[in-house]
């Protein structure tokens, strides 16, 4: 019996040692997921976490396609605060702290814009239905951008904190903050 036990123990030990180690890569975020956005064509899902990391997922297969590890200085200091896809689903707009980052998804996810655009953290990014303009919001300020020319946005001061944005049918911007409602012309 001792011999059988010794042989069995030796065989089990051999196979457990002989197997090659397997690298297990975790899926998903290492930080707390703060935001989700679905592309208008329903092809992609973007998720942003509290460590400034954004991941792009294929909606059909649920596979992770890309991880955007933006500027490490931003990622350490700020969480992802806003996510939006362009209406044509070709670009991903990310707010990390007070910076706006734009990735060209049709170009493999290449970063095409990275700039601090507000004094406070960006709370929302919203596109007009025609995709010609988009709006970024931060405490006390809304900026209206031409989607094709990011050079000089129109700046609108607002009252209240953490504004919520929407477009009406005439492409006017509706801004609602704590106790305030404002309508701003996008032109």
Contact map, one row per residue, 1 for C-alpha under 8 A:
1111100000000000000000000000000000000000000000000000000000000000000000000000000000000000000000000000000000000000000000000000000000000000000000000000000000000000000000000000000000000000000
1111110000000000000000000000000000000000000000000000000000000000000000000000000000000000000000000000000000000000000000000000000000000000000000000000000000000000000000000000000000000000000
1111111000000000000000000000000000000000000000000000000000000000000000000000000000000000000000000000000000000000000000000000000000000000000000000000000000000000000000000000000000000000000
1111111100000000000000000000000000000000000000000000000000000000000000000000000000000000000000000000000000000000000000000000000000000000000000000000000000000000000000000000000000000000000
1111111110000000000000000000000000000000000000000000000000000000000000000000000000000000000000000000000000000000000000000000000000000000000000000000000000000000000000000000000000000000000
0111111111000000000000000000000000000000000000000000000000000000000000000000000000000000000000000000000000000000000000000000000000000000000000000000000000000000000000000000000000000000000
0011111111100000000000000000000000000000000000000000000000000000000000000000000000000000000000000000000000000000000000000000000000000000000000000000000000000000000000000000000000000000000
0001111111110000000000000000000000000000000000000000000000000000000000000000000000000000000000000000000000000000000000000000000000000000000000000000000000000000000000000000000000000000000
0000111111111000000000000000000000000000000000000000000000000000000000000000000000000000000000000000000000000000000000000000000000000000000000000000000000000000000000000000000000000000000
0000011111111100000000000000000000000000000000000000000000000000000000000000000000000000000000000000000000000000000000000000000000000000000000000000000000000000000000000000000000000000000
0000001111111110000000000000000000000000000000000000000000000000000000000000000000000000000000000000000000000000000000000000000000000000000000000000000000000000000000000000000000000000000
0000000111111111000000000000000000000000000000000000000000000000000000000000000000000000000000000000000000000000000000000000000000000000000000000000000000000000000000000000000000000000000
0000000011111111100000000000000000000000000000000000000000000000000000000000000000000000000000000000000000000000000000000000000000000000000000000000000000000000000000000000000000000000000
0000000001111111110000000000000000000000000000000000000000000000000000000000000000000000000000000000000000000000000000000000000000000000000000000000000000000000000000000000000000000000000
0000000000111111111000000000000000000000000000000000000000000000000000000000000000000000000000000000000000000000000000000000000000000000000000000000000000000000000000000000000000000000000
0000000000011111111000000000000000000000000000000000000000000000000000000000000000000000000000000000000000000000000000000000000000000000000000000000000000000000000000000000000000000000000
0000000000001111111100000000000000000000000000000000000000000000000000000000000000000000000000000000000000000000000000000000000000000000000000000000000000000000000000000000000000000000000
0000000000000111111100000000000000000000000000000000000000000000000000000000000000000000000000000000000000000000000000000000000000000000000000000000000000000000000000000000000000000000000
0000000000000011111110000000000000000000000000000000000000000000000000000000000000000000000000000000000000000000000000000000000000000000000000000000000000000000000000000000000000000000000
0000000000000000111111000000000000000000000000000000000000000000000000000000000000000000000000000000000000000000000000000000000000000000000000000000000000000000000000000000000000000000000
0000000000000000001111100000000000000000000000000000000000000000000000000000000000000000000000000000000000000000000000000000000000000000000000000000000000000000000000000000000000000000000
0000000000000000000111110000000000000000000000000000000000000000000000000000000000000000000000000000000000000000000000000000000000000000000000000000000000000000000000000000000000000000000
0000000000000000000011111000000000000000000000000000000000000000000000000000000000000000000000000000000000000000000000000000000000000000000000000000000000000000000000000000000000000000000
0000000000000000000001111100000000000000000000000000000000000000000000000000000000000000000000000000000000000000000000000000000000000000000000000000000000000000000000000000000000000000000
0000000000000000000000111110000000000000000000000000000000000000000000000000000000000000000000000000000000000000000000000000000000000000000000000000000000000000000000000000000000000000000
0000000000000000000000011111000000000000000000000000000000000000000000000000000000000000000000000000000000000000000000000000000000000000000000000000000000000000000000000000000000000000000
0000000000000000000000001111100000000000000000000000000000000001000000000000000000000000000000000000000000000000000000000000000000000000000000000000000000000000000000000000000000000000000
0000000000000000000000000111110000000000000000000000001000000001000000000000000000000000000000000000000000000000000000000000000000000000000000000000000000000000000000000000000000000000000
0000000000000000000000000011111110000000000000001000101000000000000000000000000000000000000000000000000000000000000000000000000000000000000000000000000000000000000000000000000000000000000
0000000000000000000000000001111100000000000000000000000000000000000000000000000000000000000000000000000000000000000000000000000000000000000000000000000000000000000000000000000000000000000
0000000000000000000000000000111110000000000000001110000000000000000000000000000000000000000000000000000000000000000000000000000000000000000000000000000000000000000000000000000000000000000
0000000000000000000000000000111111000000000000001110000000000000000000000000000000000000000000000000000000000000000000000000000000000000000000000000000000000000000000000000000000000000000
0000000000000000000000000000101111100000000000111100000000000000000000000000000000000000000000000000000000000000000000000000000000000000000000000000000000000000000000000000000000000000000
0000000000000000000000000000000111110000000000111100000000000000000000000000000110000000000000000000000000000000000000000000000000000000000000000000000000000000000000000000000000000000000
0000000000000000000000000000000011111000000000111000000000000000000000000000000111100000000000000000000000000000000000000000000000000000000000000000000000000000000000000000000000000000000
0000000000000000000000000000000001111100000011110000000000000000000000000000000000100000000000000000000000000000000000000000000000000000000000000000000000000000000000000000000000000000000
0000000000000000000000000000000000111110000011100000000000000000000000000000000000111000000000000000000000000000000000000000000000000000000000000000000000000000000000000000000000000000000
0000000000000000000000000000000000011111011111000000000000000000000000000000000000001000000000000000000000000000000000000000000000000000000000000000000000000000000000000000000000000000000
0000000000000000000000000000000000001111111111000000000000000000000000000000000000011110100000000000000000000000000000000000000000000000000000000000000000000000000000000000000000000000000
0000000000000000000000000000000000000111111000000000000000000000000000000000000000001111100000000000000000000000000000000000000000000000000000000000000000000000000000000000000000000000000
0000000000000000000000000000000000000011111100000000000000000000000000000000000000000001100000000000000000000000000000000000000000000000000000000000000000000000000000000000000000000000000
0000000000000000000000000000000000000111111110000000000000100000000000000000000000000000000000000000000000000000000000000000000000000000000000000000000000000000000000000000000000000000000
0000000000000000000000000000000000000111111110000000000001110000000000000000000000000000000000000000000000000000000000000000000000000000000000000000000000000000000000000000000000000000000
0000000000000000000000000000000000000110111111000000000111100000000000000000000000000000000000000000000000000000000000000000000000000000000000000000000000000000000000000000000000000000000
0000000000000000000000000000000000011110011111100000000111100000000000000000000000000000000000000000000000000000000000000000000000000000000000000000000000000000000000000000000000000000000
0000000000000000000000000000000000011110000111110000011110000000000000000000000000100000000000000000000000000000000000000000000000000000000000000000000000000000000000000000000000000000000
0000000000000000000000000000000011111000000011111000011100000000000000000000000000000000000000000000000000000000000000000000000000000000000000000000000000000000000000000000000000000000000
0000000000000000000000000000000011110000000001111101111000000000000000000000000110100000000000000000000000000000000000000000000000000000000000000000000000000000000000000000000000000000000
0000000000000000000000000000101111100000000000111111110000000000000000000000001100000000000000000000000000000000000000000000000000000000000000000000000000000000000000000000000000000000000
0000000000000000000000000000001111000000000000011111100000000000000000000000011100000000000000000000000000000000000000000000000000000000000000000000000000000000000000000000000000000000000
0000000000000000000000000000001100000000000000001111100000000000000000000011111100000000000000000000000000000000000000000000000000000000000000000000000000000000000000000000000000000000000
0000000000000000000000000000000000000000000000011111110000000000000011000111011100000000000000010000000000000000000000000000000000000000000000000000000000000000000000000000000000000000000
0000000000000000000000000000100000000000000000011111111000000000001111000010001100000000000000000000000000000000000000000000000000000000000000000000000000000000000000000000000000000000000
0000000000000000000000000000000000000000000001111001111100000000001110000000000100000000000000000000000000000000000000000000000000000000000000000000000000000000000000000000000000000000000
0000000000000000000000000001100000000000000001110000111110000001111100000000000000000000000000000000000000000000000000000000000000000000000000000000000000000000000000000000000000000000000
0000000000000000000000000000000000000000000111100000011111000001111100000000000000000000000000000000000000000000000000000000000000000000000000000000000000000000000000000000000000000000000
0000000000000000000000000000000000000000000111000000001111100111110000000000000000000000000000000000000000000000000000000000000000000000000000000000000000000000000000000000000000000000000
0000000000000000000000000000000000000000001110000000000111111111100000000000000000000000000000000000000000000000000000000000000000000000000000000000000000000000000000000000000000000000000
0000000000000000000000000000000000000000011110000000000011111110000000000000000000000000000000000000000000000000000000000000000000000000000000000000000000000000000000000000000000000000000
0000000000000000000000000000000000000000001000000000000001111100000000000000000000000000000000000000000000000000000000000000000000000000000000000000000000000000000000000000000000000000000
0000000000000000000000000000000000000000000000000000000001111110000000000000000000000000000000000000000000000000000000000000000000000000000000000000000000000000000000000000000000000000000
0000000000000000000000000000000000000000000000000000000011111111000000000000000000000000000000000000000000000000000000000000000000000000000000000000000000000000000000000000000000000000000
0000000000000000000000000000000000000000000000000000000011101111100000000000000000000000000000000000000000000000000000000000000000000000000000000000000000000000000000000000000000000000000
0000000000000000000000000011000000000000000000000000001111000111111000000000000000000000000000000000000000000000000000000000000000000000000000000000000000000000000000000000000000000000000
0000000000000000000000000000000000000000000000000000001111000011111000000000000000000000000000000000000000000000000000000000000000000000000000000000000000000000000000000000000000000000000
0000000000000000000000000000000000000000000000000000001110000001111100000000000000000000000000000000000000001000000000000000000000000000000000000000000000000000000000000000000000000000000
0000000000000000000000000000000000000000000000000000111100000001111110000000000000000000000000000000000000000000000000000000000000000000000000000000000000000000000000000000000000000000000
0000000000000000000000000000000000000000000000000000111100000000011111000000000000000000000000000000000000000000000000000000000000000000000000000000000000000000000000000000000000000000000
0000000000000000000000000000000000000000000000000001110000000000001111110010000000000000000000000000000000000000000000000000000000000000000000000000000000000000000000000000000000000000000
0000000000000000000000000000000000000000000000000001100000000000000111110110000000000000000000000000000000000000000000000000000000000000000000000000000000000000000000000000000000000000000
0000000000000000000000000000000000000000000000000000000000000000000011111110000000000000000000000000000000000000000000000000000000000000000000000000000000000000000000000000000000000000000
0000000000000000000000000000000000000000000000000000000000000000000011111111000000000000000000000000000000000000000000000000000000000000000000000000000000000000000000000000000000000000000
0000000000000000000000000000000000000000000000000000000000000000000000111111100000000000000000000000000000000000000000000000000000000000000000000000000000000000000000000000000000000000000
0000000000000000000000000000000000000000000000000001000000000000000001111111110000000000000000011000000000000000000000000000000000000000000000000000000000000000000000000000000000000000000
0000000000000000000000000000000000000000000000000011100000000000000011111111111000000000000000010000000000000000000000000000000000000000000000000000000000000000000000000000000000000000000
0000000000000000000000000000000000000000000000000011000000000000000000011111111000000000000000000000000000000000000000000000000000000000000000000000000000000000000000000000000000000000000
0000000000000000000000000000000000000000000000000010000000000000000000001111111000000000000000001000000000000000000000000000000000000000000000000000000000000000000000000000000000000000000
0000000000000000000000000000000000000000000000000111000000000000000000000111111100000000000000011000000000000000000000000000000000000000000000000000000000000000000000000000000000000000000
0000000000000000000000000000000000000000000000001111100000000000000000000011111110000000000000011000000000000000000000000000000000000000000000000000000000000000000000000000000000000000000
0000000000000000000000000000000001100000000000011111110000000000000000000000011111100000000001111000000000000000000000000000000000000000000000000000000000000000000000000000000000000000000
0000000000000000000000000000000001100000000000010000000000000000000000000000001111100000000001111000000000000000000000001111000000000000000000000000000000000000000000000000000000000000000
0000000000000000000000000000000000100000000000000000000000000000000000000000000111110000000011110000000000000000000000000111100000000000000000000000000000000000000000000000000000000000000
0000000000000000000000000000000000111000000001010000000000000000000000000000000111111000000111100000000000000000000000000001100000000000000000000000000000000000000000000000000000000000000
0000000000000000000000000000000000001010000000000000000000000000000000000000000001111100000111000000000000000000000000000000110000000000000000000000000000000000000000000000000000000000000
0000000000000000000000000000000000001111000000000000000000000000000000000000000000111111111110000000000000000000000000000000000000000000000000000000000000000000000000000000000000000000000
0000000000000000000000000000000000000011000000000000000000000000000000000000000000011111111110000000000000000000000000000000001000100000000000000000000000000000000000000000000000000000000
0000000000000000000000000000000000000011000000000000000000000000000000000000000000001111110000000000000000000000000000000000001011100000000000000000000000000000000000000000000000000000000
0000000000000000000000000000000000000001100000000000000000000000000000000000000000001111111000000000000000000000000000000000000000100000000000000000000000000000000000000000000000000000000
0000000000000000000000000000000000000011100000000000000000000000000000000000000000001111111100000000000010000000000000000000000000000000000000000000000000000000000000000000000000000000000
0000000000000000000000000000000000000000000000000000000000000000000000000000000000001111111100000000000111000000000000000000000000000000000000000000000000000000000000000000000000000000000
0000000000000000000000000000000000000000000000000000000000000000000000000000000000001101111110000000011111000000000000000000000000000000000000000000000000000000000000000000000000000000000
0000000000000000000000000000000000000000000000000000000000000000000000000000000000111100111111000000011110000000000000000000000000000000000000000000000000000000000000000000000000000000000
0000000000000000000000000000000000000000000000000000000000000000000000000000000001111100001111100001111000000000000000000000100000000000000000000000000000000000000000000000000000000000000
0000000000000000000000000000000000000000000000000000000000000000000000000000000111110000000111110001110000000000000000000000000000000000000000000000000000000000000000000000000000000000000
0000000000000000000000000000000000000000000000000000000000000000000000000000000111100000000011111111100000000000000000001111100000000000000000000000000000000000000000000000000000000000000
0000000000000000000000000000000000000000000000000001000000000000000000000110011111000000000001111111100000000000000000001100000000000000000000000000000000000000000000000000000000000000000
0000000000000000000000000000000000000000000000000000000000000000000000000100111110000000000000111110000000000000000000011100000000000000000000000000000000000000000000000000000000000000000
0000000000000000000000000000000000000000000000000000000000000000000000000000000000000000000000111111000000000000000111111100000000000000010000000000000000000000000000000000000000000000000
0000000000000000000000000000000000000000000000000000000000000000000000000000000000000000000000111111100000000000011111001100000000000000000000000000000000000000000000000000000000000000000
0000000000000000000000000000000000000000000000000000000000000000000000000000000000000000000011110111110000000000111110000100000000000000000000000000000000000000000000000000000000000000000
0000000000000000000000000000000000000000000000000000000000000000000000000000000000000000000011110011111000000011111000000000000000000000000000000000000000000000000000000000000000000000000
0000000000000000000000000000000000000000000000000000000000000000000000000000000000000000001111000001111100000011110000000000000000000000000000000000000000000000000000000000000000000000000
0000000000000000000000000000000000000000000000000000000000000000000000000000000000000000001110000000111110001111100000000000000000000000000000000000000000000000000000000000000000000000000
0000000000000000000000000000000000000000000000000000000000000000000000000000000000000000011100000000011111111111000000000000000000000000000000000000000000000000000000000000000000000000000
0000000000000000000000000000000000000000000000000000000000000000000000000000000000000000111100000000001111111100000000000000000000000000000000000000000000000000000000000000000000000000000
0000000000000000000000000000000000000000000000000000000000000000000000000000000000000000011000000000000111111000000000000000000000000000000000000000000000000000000000000000000000000000000
0000000000000000000000000000000000000000000000000000000000000000000000000000000000000000000000000000000111111100000000000000000000000000000000000000000000000000000000000000000000000000000
0000000000000000000000000000000000000000000000000000000000000000000000000000000000000000000000000000000111111100000000000000000000000000000000000000000000000000000000000000000000000000000
0000000000000000000000000000000000000000000000000000000000000000010000000000000000000000000000000000001111111110000000000000000000000000000000000000000000000000000000000000000000000000000
0000000000000000000000000000000000000000000000000000000000000000000000000000000000000000000000000000001110111111000000000000000000000000000000000000000000000000000000000000000000000000000
0000000000000000000000000000000000000000000000000000000000000000000000000000000000000000000000000000111100001111110000000000000000000000000000000000000000000000000000000000000000000000000
0000000000000000000000000000000000000000000000000000000000000000000000000000000000000000000000000000111100000111110000000000000000000000000000000000000000000000000000000000000000000000000
0000000000000000000000000000000000000000000000000000000000000000000000000000000000000000000000000001111000000011111000000000000000000000000000000000000000000000000000000000000000000000000
0000000000000000000000000000000000000000000000000000000000000000000000000000000000000000000000000011110000000011111100000000000000000000000000000000000000000000000000000000000000000000000
0000000000000000000000000000000000000000000000000000000000000000000000000000000000000000000000000011100000000000111110000000000000000000000000000000000000000000000000000000000000000000000
0000000000000000000000000000000000000000000000000000000000000000000000000000000000000000000000000111000000000000011111100000000000000000000000000000000000000000000000000000000000000000000
0000000000000000000000000000000000000000000000000000000000000000000000000000000000000000000000000111000000000000001111100000000000000000000000000000000000000000000000000000000000000000000
0000000000000000000000000000000000000000000000000000000000000000000000000000000000000000000000000110000000000000000111111100000000000000010010000000000000000000000000000000000000000000000
0000000000000000000000000000000000000000000000000000000000000000000000000000000000000000000000000100000000000000000111111000000000000000010000000000000000000000000000000000000000000000000
0000000000000000000000000000000000000000000000000000000000000000000000000000000000000000000000001100000000000000000001111100000000000000011000000000000000000000000000000000000000000000000
0000000000000000000000000000000000000000000000000000000000000000000000000000000010000000000000111110000000000000000001111110000000000000011000000000000000000000000000000000000000000000000
0000000000000000000000000000000000000000000000000000000000000000000000000000000011000000000000111111000000000000000001011111100000000001111000000000000000000000000000000000000000000000000
0000000000000000000000000000000000000000000000000000000000000000000000000000000011000000000000100000000000000000000000001111100000000001111000000000000000000000011000000000000000000000000
0000000000000000000000000000000000000000000000000000000000000000000000000000000011100000000000100000000000000000000000000111110000000011110000000000000000000000001110000000000000000000000
0000000000000000000000000000000000000000000000000000000000000000000000000000000001110000000010100000000000000000000000000111111000000111100000000000000000000000000000000000000000000000000
0000000000000000000000000000000000000000000000000000000000000000000000000000000000010000000000000000000000000000000000000001111100000111000000000000000000000000000011000000000000000000000
0000000000000000000000000000000000000000000000000000000000000000000000000000000000000110000000000000000000000000000000000000111111111110000000000000000000000000000000100000000000000000000
0000000000000000000000000000000000000000000000000000000000000000000000000000000000000000000000000000000000000000000000000000011111111100000000000000000000000000000000100010000000000000000
0000000000000000000000000000000000000000000000000000000000000000000000000000000000000010000000000000000000000000000000000000001111100000000000000000000000000000000000100010000000000000000
0000000000000000000000000000000000000000000000000000000000000000000000000000000000000010000000000000000000000000000000000000001111111000000000000000000000000000000000000000000000000000000
0000000000000000000000000000000000000000000000000000000000000000000000000000000000000111000000000000000000000000000000000000001111111100000000000010000000000000000000000000000000000000000
0000000000000000000000000000000000000000000000000000000000000000000000000000000000000000000000000000000000000000000000000000001101111100000000000111000000000000000000000000000000000000000
0000000000000000000000000000000000000000000000000000000000000000000000000000000000000000000000000000000000000000000000000000001101111110000000011110000000000000000000000000000000000000010
0000000000000000000000000000000000000000000000000000000000000000000000000000000000000000000000000000000000000000000000000000111100111111000000011110000000000000000000000000000000000000000
0000000000000000000000000000000000000000000000000000000000000000000000000000000000000000000000000000000000000000000000000001111000001111100001111000000000000000000010000000000000000000000
0000000000000000000000000000000000000000000000000000000000000000000000000000000000000000000000000000000000000000000000000111110000000111110001111000000000000000000000000000000000000000000
0000000000000000000000000000000000000000000000000000000000000000000000000000000000000000000000000000000000000000000000000111100000000011111011100000000000000000011110000000000000000000000
0000000000000000000000000000000000000000000000000000000000000000000000000000000000000000000000000100000000000000000001111111000000000001111111000000000000000000111000000000000000000000000
0000000000000000000000000000000000000000000000000000000000000000000000000000000000000000000000000000000000000000000000011110000000000000111110000000000000000001111000000000000000000000000
0000000000000000000000000000000000000000000000000000000000000000000000000000000000000000000000000000000000000000000000000000000000000000011111000000000000001111111000000000000000000000000
0000000000000000000000000000000000000000000000000000000000000000000000000000000000000000000000000000000000000000000001000000000000000000111111100000000000111100000000000000000000000000000
0000000000000000000000000000000000000000000000000000000000000000000000000000000000000000000000000000000000000000000000000000000000000011110111110000000000111100000000000000000000000000000
0000000000000000000000000000000000000000000000000000000000000000000000000000000000000000000000000000000000000000000000000000000000000011100011111000000011110000000000000000000000000000000
0000000000000000000000000000000000000000000000000000000000000000000000000000000000000000000000000000000000000000000000000000000000001111000001111100000011110000000000000000000000000000010
0000000000000000000000000000000000000000000000000000000000000000000000000000000000000000000000000000000000000000000000000000000000001111000000111110110111000000000000000000000000000000000
0000000000000000000000000000000000000000000000000000000000000000000000000000000000000000000000000000000000000000000000000000000000011100000000011111110010000000000000000000000000000000000
0000000000000000000000000000000000000000000000000000000000000000000000000000000000000000000000000000000000000000000000000000000000111100000000001111110000000000000000000000000000000000000
0000000000000000000000000000000000000000000000000000000000000000000000000000000000000000000000000000000000000000000000000000000000010000000000000111110000000000000000000000000000000000000
0000000000000000000000000000000000000000000000000000000000000000000000000000000000000000000000000000000000000000000000000000000000000000000000001111111100000000000000000000000000000000000
0000000000000000000000000000000000000000000000000000000000000000000000000000000000000000000000000000000000000000000000000000000000000000000000001111111110000000000000000000000000000000000
0000000000000000000000000000000000000000000000000000000000000000000000000000000000000000000000000000000000000000000000000000000000000000000000000000111110000000000000000000000000000000000
0000000000000000000000000000000000000000000000000000000000000000000000000000000000000000000000000000000000000000000000000000000000000000000000001000111111000000000000000000000000000000000
0000000000000000000000000000000000000000000000000000000000000000000000000000000000000000000000000000000000000000000000000000000000000000000000111100011111100000000000000000000000000000000
0000000000000000000000000000000000000000000000000000000000000000000000000000000000000000000000000000000000000000000000000000000000000000000000111000000111110000000000000000000000000000000
0000000000000000000000000000000000000000000000000000000000000000000000000000000000000000000000000000000000000000000000000000000000000000000011110000000011111000000000000000000000000000000
0000000000000000000000000000000000000000000000000000000000000000000000000000000000000000000000000000000000000000000000000000000000000000000011110000000001111100000000000000000000000000000
0000000000000000000000000000000000000000000000000000000000000000000000000000000000000000000000000000000000000000000000000000000000000000000111000000000000111110000000000000000000000000000
0000000000000000000000000000000000000000000000000000000000000000000000000000000000000000000000000000000000000000000000000000000000000000000111000000000000011111000000000000000000000000000
0000000000000000000000000000000000000000000000000000000000000000000000000000000000000000000000000000000000000000000000000000000000000000000100000000000000001111100000000000000010010000000
0000000000000000000000000000000000000000000000000000000000000000000000000000000000000000000000000000000000000000000000000000000000000000001100000000000000000111111000000000000011110000000
0000000000000000000000000000000000000000000000000000000000000000000000000000000000000000000000000000000000000000000000000000000000000000011100000000000000000011111000000000000011000000000
0000000000000000000000000000000000000000000000000000000000000000000000000000000000000000000000000000000000000000000000000010000000000000111100000000000000000001111100000000000011000000000
0000000000000000000000000000000000000000000000000000000000000000000000000000000000000000000000000000000000000000000000000011000000000000111100000000000000000001111110000000001111000000000
0000000000000000000000000000000000000000000000000000000000000000000000000000000000000000000000000000000000000000000000000001000000000000100000000000000000000000011111000000001110000000000
0000000000000000000000000000000000000000000000000000000000000000000000000000000000000000000000000000000000000000000000000001010000000010100000000000000000000000001111100000111100000000000
0000000000000000000000000000000000000000000000000000000000000000000000000000000000000000000000000000000000000000000000000000010000000000000000000000000000000000000111110000111000000000000
0000000000000000000000000000000000000000000000000000000000000000000000000000000000000000000000000000000000000000000000000000001110000000000000000000000000000000000011111111110000000000000
0000000000000000000000000000000000000000000000000000000000000000000000000000000000000000000000000000000000000000000000000000000000000000000000000000000000000000000001111111110000000000000
0000000000000000000000000000000000000000000000000000000000000000000000000000000000000000000000000000000000000000000000000000000000000000000000000000000000000000000000111111000000000000000
0000000000000000000000000000000000000000000000000000000000000000000000000000000000000000000000000000000000000000000000000000000000000000000000000000000000000000000000111111000000000000000
0000000000000000000000000000000000000000000000000000000000000000000000000000000000000000000000000000000000000000000000000000000110000000000000000000000000000000000000111111100000000000110
0000000000000000000000000000000000000000000000000000000000000000000000000000000000000000000000000000000000000000000000000000000000000000000000000000000000000000000000111111110000000011110
0000000000000000000000000000000000000000000000000000000000000000000000000000000000000000000000000000000000000000000000000000000000000000000000000000000000000000000011110011111000000011110
0000000000000000000000000000000000000000000000000000000000000000000000000000000000000000000000000000000000000000000000000000000000000000000000000000000000000000000011110001111100001111000
0000000000000000000000000000000000000000000000000000000000000000000000000000000000000000000000000000000000000000000000000000000000000000000000000000000000000000001111000000111110001111000
0000000000000000000000000000000000000000000000000000000000000000000000000000000000000000000000000000000000000000000000000000000000000000000000000000000000000000001110000000011111111100000
0000000000000000000000000000000000000000000000000000000000000000000000000000000000000000000000000000000000000000000000000000000000000000000000000000000000000011111100000000001111111000000
0000000000000000000000000000000000000000000000000000000000000000000000000000000000000000000000000000000000000000000000000000000000000000000000000000000000000001111000000000000111110000000
0000000000000000000000000000000000000000000000000000000000000000000000000000000000000000000000000000000000000000000000000000000000000000000000000000000000000001000000000000000111111000000
0000000000000000000000000000000000000000000000000000000000000000000000000000000000000000000000000000000000000000000000000000000000000000000000000000000000000011000000000000000111111100000
0000000000000000000000000000000000000000000000000000000000000000000000000000000000000000000000000000000000000000000000000000000000000000000000000000000000000000000000000000011110111110000
0000000000000000000000000000000000000000000000000000000000000000000000000000000000000000000000000000000000000000000000000000000000000000000000000000000000000000000000000000011100011111000
0000000000000000000000000000000000000000000000000000000000000000000000000000000000000000000000000000000000000000000000000000000000000000000000000000000000000000000000000001111000001111100
0000000000000000000000000000000000000000000000000000000000000000000000000000000000000000000000000000000000000000000000000000000000000000000000000000000000000000000000000001111000000111110
0000000000000000000000000000000000000000000000000000000000000000000000000000000000000000000000000000000000000000000000000000000000000000000000000000000000000000000000000011100000000011111
0000000000000000000000000000000000000000000000000000000000000000000000000000000000000000000000000000000000000000000000000000000000001000000000010000000000000000000000000011100000000001111
0000000000000000000000000000000000000000000000000000000000000000000000000000000000000000000000000000000000000000000000000000000000000000000000000000000000000000000000000000000000000000111
